[in-house]
């Protein structure tokens, strides 16, 4: 059986993006464009792809580490030159190469499997993927003969008025037989400083080789991204696909038009997502949760029954039936155990909160381990940073921290201890003790009335 290797061309700068970042690294649905293509290859069962890198090669390789093999294109000299470099690296037992583009991220895995099967059945020199677009500007046109066979691909800059009227376009995706391709590529003409892989079609047909095309009905799945506008269009299509997947899995999304969910997000059945909510990265949310409105959750895990209202959760873990918000911020490294209540305007960072504990109002809890059934009073601040280093705080089970308390780390509050409101603590508190650390109150009778009395002239 013929062996096929997938090749992703990702060396280009993408000048029309007007960006300092390589086009392959621009994000769509929470991941780089090129990663979408690599995942489609993997899902199609074609193994790790060969990725041609050039501009910002190290950054592209870093993002795809462990997912691909890499080939460097020393100079940006076009797609033909890129494939030429690949053929010098791939194993000798590869019969065909499937050529893909990093800027075509919505390509479905089923297209790739269909294409490889079609190519094997037709025994063609190349099997191309084409589609029809109402507005084909920017794409190479498919030129067919009277018998309907593909004769050539003409890039738009080379096309005359008649050819520009053709609506069947080249997606750039195709399977090419390796036999003889190395020599053919070295003979391709240059257009300026670039060799076009598409020129090989004309050469093959002139030699009498078989060139076939598989027409894909959904042009949005094979669209290329060359501009910021096209990136936004692809984002809208991917978001629609993601939301439809979640609908089918039993998730309620109150207003799809104002809900933004990345492609890798997982959500359990009977969870409700309210408007103006952003779920990003590899976030995983359990069943029967209520998220939003106006919440952002990034790379976090939420168990069943969690409520997050008008809050931000980043790289955190929330156990079942915990509640967050409104207007709270869980920064990276936060863990909330079951039935924890984090109320309005509370910020946590690198903090673990035990079962049933509560921080209802206006507090900062950083670098702390807080036991179960602890009450954190309004205005509590854990003073964890001395200007050079962060220090830990430990609060035992069933402790009670009064309002407007400052806990200066490193410090330990024992189980069952009480901290009087308004205290600033710099020493440990034993279990079941009461800690009071505030200035002594002094009342001066009549002071205020004397102050309000008219001043006597002297």
C-alpha distance (Angstrom), angle and dihedral (degrees) to the residues before:
residue distance angle dihedral
X1 . . .
X2 3.81 . .
X3 3.81 116.1 .
X4 3.80 119.0 -133.5
X5 3.80 126.3 -163.0
X6 3.79 121.5 -162.9
X7 3.80 117.5 -131.5
X8 3.82 123.2 -166.4
X9 3.79 117.4 -163.2
X10 3.81 106.7 -143.8
X11 3.79 105.3 147.7
X12 3.80 99.8 103.7
X13 3.78 127.5 107.5
X14 3.81 96.5 -144.3
X15 3.78 99.3 -135.8
X16 3.81 93.7 -173.9
X17 3.80 89.2 63.4
X18 3.83 87.1 66.9
X19 3.78 89.8 -141.3
X20 3.78 140.4 130.7
X21 3.80 88.4 -137.7
X22 3.79 124.4 86.8
X23 3.79 110.2 -102.7
X24 3.81 92.1 -123.2
X25 3.82 89.0 61.9
X26 3.79 98.1 54.3
X27 3.78 108.1 113.6
X28 3.77 128.9 -115.9
X29 3.79 120.9 179.3
X30 3.79 91.3 -9.5
X31 3.81 100.2 -49.6
X32 3.83 137.9 74.2
X33 3.79 117.5 -83.9
X34 3.80 92.4 -117.0
X35 3.81 91.9 53.9
X36 3.81 90.9 60.2
X37 3.80 89.2 56.7
X38 3.80 93.5 45.6
X39 3.80 90.1 51.8
X40 3.79 91.7 50.6
X41 3.81 88.8 53.6
X42 3.80 91.2 50.3
X43 3.80 92.4 46.9
X44 3.81 89.9 50.8
X45 3.79 89.1 58.5
X46 3.79 95.3 -114.5
X47 3.79 96.4 125.7
X48 3.78 126.7 -133.0
X49 3.81 112.2 -14.3
X50 3.78 127.6 -131.7
X51 3.79 107.8 -117.4
X52 3.79 120.9 -158.0
X53 3.80 109.3 -145.1
X54 3.76 132.3 -175.5
X55 3.79 120.7 137.9
X56 3.83 108.7 57.6
X57 3.79 88.0 -5.4
X58 3.81 94.5 168.2
X59 3.80 92.5 55.1
X60 3.81 92.9 48.9
X61 3.81 91.1 48.2
X62 3.79 90.6 49.5
X63 3.80 93.1 54.1
X64 3.81 92.3 48.6
X65 3.79 96.8 40.8
X66 3.78 110.1 150.1
X67 3.81 92.8 9.3
X68 3.81 102.7 78.3
X69 3.78 150.6 16.1
X70 3.80 115.6 -115.5
X71 3.78 135.7 -137.6
X72 3.81 121.4 -172.2
X73 3.79 119.2 -136.9
X74 3.82 101.9 -155.7
X75 3.81 94.8 -157.4
X76 3.79 130.3 23.1
X77 3.81 95.9 -112.5
X78 3.78 102.0 147.0
X79 3.77 140.2 -88.3
X80 3.79 95.5 -64.2
X81 3.78 91.1 55.5
X82 3.82 90.9 46.2
X83 3.82 92.4 55.0
X84 3.82 89.7 45.4
X85 3.82 89.4 60.1
X86 3.80 91.3 47.8
X87 3.80 92.4 53.7
X88 3.79 88.5 57.0
X89 3.82 91.0 58.5
X90 3.80 108.8 36.9
X91 3.84 120.0 93.4
X92 3.79 118.8 -88.1
X93 3.81 93.0 -117.8
X94 3.82 93.7 65.6
X95 3.81 109.5 111.8
X96 3.82 100.4 -179.1
X97 3.78 138.1 20.0
X98 3.79 123.5 -147.9
X99 3.80 106.3 -147.2
X100 3.80 117.9 -151.2
X101 3.78 135.5 167.5
X102 3.79 128.2 -126.7
X103 3.80 90.0 -138.4
X104 3.82 92.9 59.4
X105 3.83 97.4 74.2
X106 3.81 102.8 156.1
X107 3.79 95.7 64.2
X108 3.82 107.4 132.4
X109 3.79 121.9 -131.3
X110 3.80 90.9 -125.6
X111 3.80 89.9 61.9
X112 3.79 89.8 56.4
X113 3.80 94.4 48.9
X114 3.81 91.1 46.9
X115 3.79 90.8 48.5
X116 3.80 95.2 50.7
X117 3.81 90.7 47.9
X118 3.79 92.0 47.6
X119 3.79 91.8 49.9
X120 3.80 91.7 51.2
X121 3.79 91.9 48.5
X122 3.81 95.4 47.8
X123 3.81 95.4 42.3
X124 3.79 89.5 -144.9
X125 3.76 128.1 164.7
X126 3.78 86.5 -125.0
X127 3.81 134.9 1.9
X128 3.79 113.0 -157.7
X129 3.79 131.1 -162.2
X130 3.78 113.1 -132.9
X131 3.78 134.5 172.2
X132 3.79 138.8 -176.3
X133 3.80 121.2 -110.6
X134 3.77 128.5 -172.9
X135 3.79 88.1 -143.7
X136 3.82 107.6 32.4
X137 3.79 96.4 172.7
X138 3.78 113.3 142.7
X139 3.81 95.9 23.2
X140 3.77 132.5 101.4
X141 3.82 112.3 -107.4
X142 3.80 125.4 -126.2
X143 3.80 110.4 -126.4
X144 3.82 113.5 -158.2
X145 3.77 130.3 -170.4
X146 3.79 126.2 -126.8
X147 3.79 89.7 -87.7
X148 3.80 90.3 55.7
X149 3.78 94.5 -109.9
X150 3.81 119.3 138.2
X151 3.78 110.7 -102.8
X152 3.79 103.4 170.8
X153 3.78 148.6 -19.9
X154 3.77 113.9 -124.9
X155 3.80 118.6 -162.8
X156 3.78 114.0 -134.1
X157 3.79 95.0 -114.9
X158 3.81 88.1 56.4
X159 3.83 95.8 42.5
X160 3.78 126.3 105.0
X161 3.80 124.6 -141.6
X162 3.81 94.2 -86.6
X163 3.79 95.2 50.7
X164 3.79 91.4 47.0
X165 3.80 88.6 63.2
X166 3.82 90.4 64.0
X167 3.80 111.1 106.1
X168 3.80 98.1 -166.6
X169 3.78 106.5 95.4
X170 3.77 138.2 -170.2
X171 3.80 111.6 -112.7
X172 3.80 91.6 -164.6
X173 3.80 90.8 -121.2
X174 3.79 115.6 120.0
X175 3.79 147.1 133.4
X176 3.79 115.2 -118.4
X177 3.78 128.2 -166.6
X178 3.79 107.6 -123.4
X179 3.82 94.4 -147.4
X180 3.78 107.1 109.3
X181 3.82 93.4 -8.5
X182 3.81 94.5 114.8
X183 3.79 92.8 60.0
X184 3.79 92.7 41.4
X185 3.82 92.2 53.6
X186 3.79 93.5 50.7
X187 3.81 88.5 56.3
X188 3.81 97.4 51.5
X189 3.81 115.3 120.1
X190 3.79 120.5 -112.8
X191 3.80 122.4 -116.5
X192 3.76 100.7 -157.5
X193 3.80 100.8 -48.1
X194 3.81 96.8 -24.8
X195 3.77 137.8 87.2
X196 3.80 115.6 -149.4
X197 3.78 118.3 -142.3
X198 3.79 86.5 -151.2
X199 3.82 89.8 68.8
X200 3.81 87.3 69.6
X201 3.81 89.7 71.2
X202 3.79 91.8 63.7
X203 3.80 91.0 47.2
X204 3.81 92.5 49.8
X205 3.80 94.5 49.1
X206 3.80 90.2 47.7
X207 3.79 87.8 56.0
X208 3.78 90.9 51.0
X209 3.80 94.2 -109.0
X210 3.80 119.3 151.4
X211 3.84 114.8 -103.0
X212 3.79 117.3 -178.0
X213 3.78 134.6 178.8
X214 3.79 133.0 -147.5
X215 3.80 110.1 -152.7
X216 3.81 113.4 -143.5
X217 3.80 113.9 -151.6
X218 3.82 99.0 -150.4
X219 3.82 109.8 64.7
X220 3.80 92.9 -176.3
X221 3.81 90.0 67.3
X222 3.79 93.1 56.8
X223 3.79 100.0 36.7
X224 3.76 117.7 133.3
X225 3.79 121.2 -132.7
X226 3.77 115.9 -134.8
X227 3.81 103.0 143.1
X228 3.79 139.3 39.1
X229 3.79 89.2 -109.7
X230 3.80 91.2 56.4
X231 3.79 89.5 47.3
X232 3.81 89.1 56.0
X233 3.81 90.8 48.3
X234 3.80 90.7 51.9
X235 3.80 90.2 47.8
X236 3.80 90.3 54.1
X237 3.81 91.3 50.6
X238 3.80 93.4 47.2
X239 3.80 91.6 46.9
X240 3.80 90.2 52.4
X241 3.81 90.3 51.2
X242 3.81 91.5 48.0
X243 3.80 93.7 49.8
X244 3.81 91.4 47.1
X245 3.81 89.4 52.9
X246 3.80 90.2 52.4
X247 3.80 92.6 46.9
X248 3.80 88.4 55.2
X249 3.81 89.6 50.9
X250 3.80 93.3 56.3
X251 3.81 101.4 -97.8
X252 3.81 120.6 143.8
X253 3.80 114.2 -138.5
X254 3.77 107.4 -175.4
X255 3.80 97.4 -160.6
X256 3.82 115.7 12.5
X257 3.79 91.3 -173.5
X258 3.81 92.2 66.0
X259 3.81 100.3 34.1
X260 3.80 120.6 94.5
X261 3.80 118.5 -166.0
X262 3.80 125.8 171.4
X263 3.78 120.7 -128.9
X264 3.83 96.6 -108.4
X265 3.81 96.4 51.1
X266 3.82 116.4 118.0
X267 3.82 122.3 -158.7
X268 3.79 129.1 -175.6
X269 3.78 128.9 -126.9
X270 3.83 120.0 -75.3
X271 3.79 94.0 14.7
X272 3.81 114.0 140.9
X273 3.81 121.3 -142.4
X274 3.79 114.0 -162.2
X275 3.83 127.2 -153.2
X276 3.80 125.3 -70.9
X277 3.80 92.8 24.5
X278 3.82 124.0 144.2
X279 3.81 119.3 -159.1
X280 3.79 109.8 -174.9
X281 3.78 142.6 -176.7
X282 3.81 118.9 -9.5
X283 3.78 95.9 -19.7
X284 3.79 115.3 159.1
X285 3.82 120.5 -163.2
X286 3.80 125.6 -172.3
X287 3.79 133.2 -138.0
X288 3.81 127.3 -61.1
X289 3.80 95.0 11.2
X290 3.80 125.1 148.0
X291 3.80 113.3 -143.4
X292 3.79 122.9 -176.5
X293 2.88 157.8 -57.0
X294 3.81 98.8 -143.4
X295 3.80 97.3 -2.2
X296 3.80 131.3 142.0
X297 3.80 121.4 -156.1
X298 3.82 119.6 -177.4
X299 3.81 127.0 -171.6
X300 3.80 92.5 -28.5
X301 3.81 138.6 134.8
X302 3.79 121.9 -132.3
X303 3.79 122.0 -174.9
X304 3.81 126.8 -146.2
X305 3.77 120.9 -54.3
X306 3.80 97.6 14.9
X307 3.82 119.9 152.9
X308 3.81 120.8 -154.6
X309 3.79 115.0 177.0
X310 3.82 124.8 -175.6
X311 3.80 92.6 -27.4
X312 3.81 143.5 118.6
X313 3.82 121.6 -120.4
X314 3.81 119.0 -175.4
X315 3.82 127.4 -177.2
X316 3.78 91.6 -25.9
X317 3.80 139.1 131.2
X318 3.80 123.1 -133.0
X319 3.80 121.1 -170.7
X320 3.79 125.8 -144.2
X321 3.81 123.1 -54.7
X322 3.79 94.7 2.9
X323 3.80 118.0 143.9
X324 3.79 128.3 -144.5
X325 3.78 128.8 -173.2
X326 2.84 163.6 -69.3
X327 3.79 99.6 -123.5
X328 3.80 98.8 -6.0
X329 3.80 129.2 139.7
X330 3.80 123.8 -147.1
X331 3.78 107.0 -168.7
X332 3.82 125.4 -162.7
X333 3.79 117.9 -56.3
X334 3.81 97.7 28.0
X335 3.81 120.9 140.7
X336 3.79 122.7 -173.0
X337 3.79 116.8 -168.6
X338 3.81 125.6 -149.3
X339 3.79 119.8 -48.3
X340 3.80 94.6 3.7
X341 3.81 115.1 156.2
X342 3.79 119.0 -150.5
X343 3.78 108.9 -179.1
X344 3.78 136.3 -166.8
X345 3.80 122.0 -34.5
X346 3.80 96.6 2.1
X347 3.81 120.2 143.0
X348 3.80 124.3 -162.5
X349 3.79 129.8 -177.1
X350 3.81 128.1 -179.9
X351 3.79 89.1 -15.2
X352 3.78 133.2 139.9
X353 3.81 117.6 -151.0
X354 3.80 120.5 -165.5
X355 3.79 132.0 -133.9
X356 3.79 115.8 -55.9
X357 3.80 97.3 -3.2
X358 3.80 120.1 146.0
X359 3.78 136.7 -150.9
X360 3.76 103.4 176.3
X361 3.78 107.4 174.3
X362 3.79 147.1 19.2
X363 3.81 102.9 -23.1
X364 3.79 139.9 138.9
X365 3.82 117.5 -145.6
X366 3.80 114.7 -179.8
X367 3.82 133.3 169.5
X368 3.79 90.5 -5.6
X369 3.78 139.5 139.8
X370 3.80 109.7 -150.6
X371 3.78 121.7 -172.4
X372 3.78 130.2 -138.9
X373 3.81 126.3 -65.1
X374 3.81 92.6 11.3
X375 3.79 119.9 155.2
X376 3.80 115.7 -144.2
X377 3.80 109.7 -164.3
X378 3.79 124.2 -139.4
X379 3.78 115.4 -79.2
X380 3.81 95.7 21.6
X381 3.80 113.2 154.9
X382 3.77 125.8 -169.9
X383 3.79 104.1 -149.8
X384 3.79 97.5 -149.3
X385 3.82 103.5 155.9
X386 3.80 124.9 69.8
X387 3.78 94.8 -174.4
X388 3.79 94.1 -89.6
X389 3.80 109.9 36.5
X390 3.81 139.4 26.9
X391 3.82 117.1 -123.5
X392 3.81 131.0 -158.8
X393 3.79 130.7 -116.6
X394 3.83 126.2 -157.6
X395 3.79 122.4 -162.8
X396 3.80 117.9 -175.5
X397 3.79 129.3 -136.4
X398 3.80 118.0 -68.1
X399 3.80 94.4 7.1
X400 3.80 117.9 152.7
X401 3.79 119.1 -142.1
X402 3.80 112.3 -165.5
X403 3.79 124.6 -137.7
X404 3.80 120.8 -75.6
X405 3.79 94.4 15.2
X406 3.80 123.0 155.9
X407 3.80 115.0 -152.8
X408 3.80 107.1 -164.2
X409 3.81 108.5 -153.0
X410 2.93 141.1 -99.8
X411 3.79 87.6 54.4
X412 3.80 141.0 130.3
X413 3.79 125.9 -149.3
X414 3.79 110.6 -162.2
X415 3.79 126.3 -129.5
X416 3.79 113.5 -77.2
X417 3.81 93.3 8.4
X418 3.80 123.2 143.5
X419 3.79 126.1 -141.3
X420 3.77 114.0 -158.7
X421 3.80 117.2 -125.4
X422 3.78 114.8 -92.7
X423 3.79 94.7 22.9
X424 3.80 125.9 144.0
X425 3.79 107.0 -156.3
X426 3.80 124.8 -161.3
X427 3.81 97.9 162.1
X428 3.79 134.5 61.8
X429 3.81 118.6 -92.8
X430 3.83 118.8 -140.0
X431 3.78 119.9 -129.0
X432 3.81 115.7 -80.5
X433 3.81 91.3 9.9
X434 3.80 128.1 127.5
X435 3.81 114.4 -128.2
X436 3.80 119.4 -158.8
X437 3.79 117.7 179.2
X438 3.78 111.3 163.8
X439 3.79 139.7 105.1
X440 3.83 117.6 -78.8
X441 3.80 112.4 -100.1
X442 3.79 116.6 -121.7
X443 3.84 124.2 -171.1
X444 3.81 120.8 -159.6
X445 3.82 109.7 -160.4
X446 3.80 115.8 -134.3
X447 3.79 94.2 4.5
X448 3.80 94.8 122.1
X449 3.83 96.0 47.5
X450 3.79 91.0 49.7
X451 3.76 89.7 51.3
X452 3.80 90.9 52.9
X453 3.90 92.9 49.5
X454 3.83 117.5 106.5
X455 3.79 110.7 -95.4
X456 3.83 113.9 -106.3
X457 3.79 116.3 -129.9
X458 3.77 113.0 -124.3
